[in-house]
Amino acid sequence: MRVTVGDVIAIGPGKIDLLEALDATGSITAAAKSLDMSYRRAWLLIDEINHALKEPAVATAAGGAKGGGSVLTDTGRTVIALYRRIEATALDACKADIRQLMKLLAS
């Protein structure tokens, strides 16, 4: 599922994966690395998410002597939970159709 705002994909599976990875690692760099993506790409995706929402999903602290870091906000956690719940509900509702579709795919 993808949620768009104008021409921008505000929320989609890749962005949710990135938010979850960031939550697990506490850093954009580590989250990007865990998903085999560049830091710049991860940063741009997070920036898109934050700008698409009324409140940011990710709060960042600049690096320095003690280092930086990034954390999910309450909004970020809510976005993940809602997305995963919608995804599970849709999968459950479409199981029969998905099974039929899978039968049409080459092995």
N, C-alpha and C positions, 0 to 999 in steps of 0.2 A: 504494500500500500504506500502511496505517496500523497502527501498533502502539499498543494501548491499555493503560493501567494503571488499572483501575477504570473510571471514567467519563471519564478524561482521555486525549486523544490524546497519547501521549508522543512519538511520532515519526511524521511524515507528510511528504508532499511539500513542503508550505509551510514546515515547520520545517527540512527539509533545505536548501531553497533559501535560507532565512534564514542558516543556518550557513555555507553556501558564500559568500553575499554578505558576511557578517561577515569571513570569512577573506580575501576579496579586498580589503576596504576597511579592516579594522582598527578599525572603529567601529560601534556599534549604530546611531547616527544615520545614517551614510552607508549602511549596509546597508539600513536601513528606507527611506531615500529611494530607493535603487536599485530597491526592490521596490514603490514607491508605497504604503508603509504608514506609519502614525504611529510615532514613537519609542516611545510608550507600548505600542502593540500589539506591537512587536518585543521590547521589554523583557519584557513579560508572557509571550510565547512562549518566550523564552530561559530565563526563570525556570521555566516549566513543564518544559522539557527538562532543565534542571539538577536539578530536584527529582525527576524521574522516574528519573534515572540514579544509580547507586551513586557515581560520581564526576562532577563537572560537565563539561559539554562546552565551556563558555565561562568564561574567567577575565576579570574586569573590574577595571580600576583607576579609582578615582574621579578626577574632573576636578580641576583646580587650575591653578596657574601654568603648569605644563608640559602641561596637558591630561590627559585620561584615555585610555582606550582599552580595547579588548577583543580577546582572542585566543582561538583555538580551543586546547583542551587536546589531549593525545594521545587522550583518550577521544572528544572531538569529532571528530577526524580519523578515528578508527576507526568511529564511528557513520556518518559520511558514506560512507566506503568500503564498509562492510557494506550499507548501504541501497542504494547505487548498484549493487553487485554482485547483490543480491537482485532488484532491479528489472530488471536486464539478463537475469538467468537466467529470471525469470518471463516477460518479453517473448519471449525466444527459445522457451520451452516452449509459449507460447500463440499464436504467430504465425498459425497456420492458423485458429484460432478468432477471432482479432482481425480477420483478413481477411474472414471470413464475417460478423462483426458489422458491419464497416464497410460491406459491401454492403447492409445493411438500413437504413442511415442515409440521410436525405434529403440531397441535395447542397446 
